[in-house]
Amino acid sequence: MKSFLKILTVGILALNIFISCDREVYTGSAEPEILYNGKIFVDSNPDSALIYIDGKNSGFVTPDTIKGLSEGVHYVTLKKKLFKDTTLAKEISGAEYKSIFVDFYKNPANFGIIYVNSKPEGAAIYLNNENTGFFTPKYLTNLLVGEYKVRCDLPLHRSDSAIVKVTYSKIQYLNFVLDDTSKWVNYNIDNSQLSSNHLSALAPGENGIWVGTRDRGIVRIRGDKFDIIQSTNSQLKYNFINSLYVRDNELYVATSGSLQKFDGSVWTDLTPNLPDPYVTSVIFDNNSVMWIGTQKGLVKYDGKSWKVFDRTSGMSSDFVTGIAIDNFNNVWVATNSAGINMYDGNQWKIYDMSNMNLSANLGNSIKDIACDKEGYVYAAHIYNSEKGELGGFTRFKDGAWEQLELKGVPSNLVESIYVDEEGNKWIGTKGGLTKFRHNPSDGYFFNTSNSKLLASQVVDIKLGPDGNLWIATFGGGLAKVKKGNY
């Protein structure tokens, strides 16, 4: 065994000698290692500028120190959004430490211009909410690069504004078309704090106008202030609003799942008293009795007790779509498929296609109903091709019904009926808004072509205490027509 180990050791030594002899052997002196120790501290105003060294992105931003620079001249370029690039040369010797500071604001090239114009001209120009003292049209010069808010104000016009980015040595052009609000004011999600363009109901009160929406709860407008009331920030149960009514500064809210009362601070839920939570309408009669329409009957509340009327009580249908009160305190009820019901306090009278004595089948599906002080009752019949119901607009007085034709729009497109204190009838339709006093043919028609109405489908109309007319649309938001202009 020992002899084997000796032989193995001699073999390994011989192999190492052979390998060593096969290599090249360097006999010269070693080259010195080159060390790059130059440094440049780079800063700027404003900071966070990208630092480029000799045309290459260093990956650093100001302020920072660039290390490991070789001897010689290095070109430092700073790049900052909106500003003109700035390049400076610095010579480094050995491990020298040098610094560079660039003030972008001191470079005359880093200024821009905004041209502001408006239609009509003469609007006051505000820059970042400060009055410049200038009026349109005007070039605003010597502006440092950056972002500016430019606003134009003109009396009896809606202010307009825009955000513009000023870049070096360039002119930014702004042209505003200011909406004339001297007669008509539109509110939508783009120009105001209105929560939705899809509206459903209006209720004017001493504390502003209450606006119901189809998908975003309620908005109260008080001058320039918008109060958003939704299920997420209040005790409102549902955001789908069917009807609103104001009485004694209290708001009654009919939704797709509740009836609530709001006194400005406290919400009261009235839903448990109803046969169904889907509430279509709410109104008070001449004796301060509240009447509520639901899918499963009409509800009467006299301040003490609740009473439900339905088909078992003599009504033609349980599904109430609208309620109106006439001069004699009779209650007129529109139904979804069974005509019109009138309650005189003792018994029900039913009006439908079988006894209205009309020349055409307008149908028994009633969209809305209203009464005026002259003793007329107005009803909107819904068009239904499957049932052969033509739809239309009818009027009742002294026991007789008549069919009326509206000016400017087919009478079977009626969405809402409103009678103001002066006896004017406002008829909201899917094609616009019609106004008349007695004869519809002598009325006036508003649509998106001949007025500032932003949508054709008018779902509600109300006059406010200040005499302004409010128009709710489905899709175009809210319109206010100032007193004396309708």
Secondary structure as UniProt FT lines:
FT   HELIX           2..22
FT   STRAND          38..45
FT   STRAND          50..53
FT   TURN            54..55
FT   STRAND          56..61
FT   STRAND          64..69
FT   STRAND          72..79
FT   TURN            81..82
FT   STRAND          86..92
FT   TURN            94..95
FT   STRAND          97..103
FT   HELIX           104..106
FT   HELIX           108..110
FT   STRAND          111..119
FT   STRAND          124..127
FT   TURN            128..129
FT   STRAND          130..135
FT   STRAND          138..144
FT   STRAND          146..153
FT   TURN            155..156
FT   STRAND          160..166
FT   TURN            168..169
FT   STRAND          171..177
FT   STRAND          184..187
FT   TURN            189..191
FT   STRAND          198..205
FT   TURN            206..207
FT   STRAND          208..213
FT   STRAND          218..222
FT   TURN            223..224
FT   STRAND          225..229
FT   TURN            231..233
FT   STRAND          241..247
FT   TURN            248..249
FT   STRAND          250..255
FT   STRAND          259..262
FT   STRAND          267..269
FT   HELIX           271..273
FT   STRAND          279..284
FT   TURN            286..287
FT   STRAND          290..294
FT   TURN            295..296
FT   STRAND          297..301
FT   STRAND          306..309
FT   HELIX           311..313
FT   STRAND          320..325
FT   TURN            327..328
FT   STRAND          331..335
FT   STRAND          340..343
FT   STRAND          348..351
FT   TURN            353..355
FT   STRAND          366..371
FT   TURN            373..374
FT   STRAND          377..381
FT   TURN            385..388
FT   STRAND          392..397
FT   TURN            398..399
FT   STRAND          400..404
FT   HELIX           411..413
FT   STRAND          414..419
FT   TURN            421..422
FT   STRAND          425..429
FT   TURN            430..431
FT   STRAND          432..436
FT   HELIX           440..442
FT   STRAND          444..446
FT   TURN            448..450
FT   STRAND          458..463
FT   TURN            465..466
FT   STRAND          469..474
FT   STRAND          478..481
FT   TURN            483..484
//
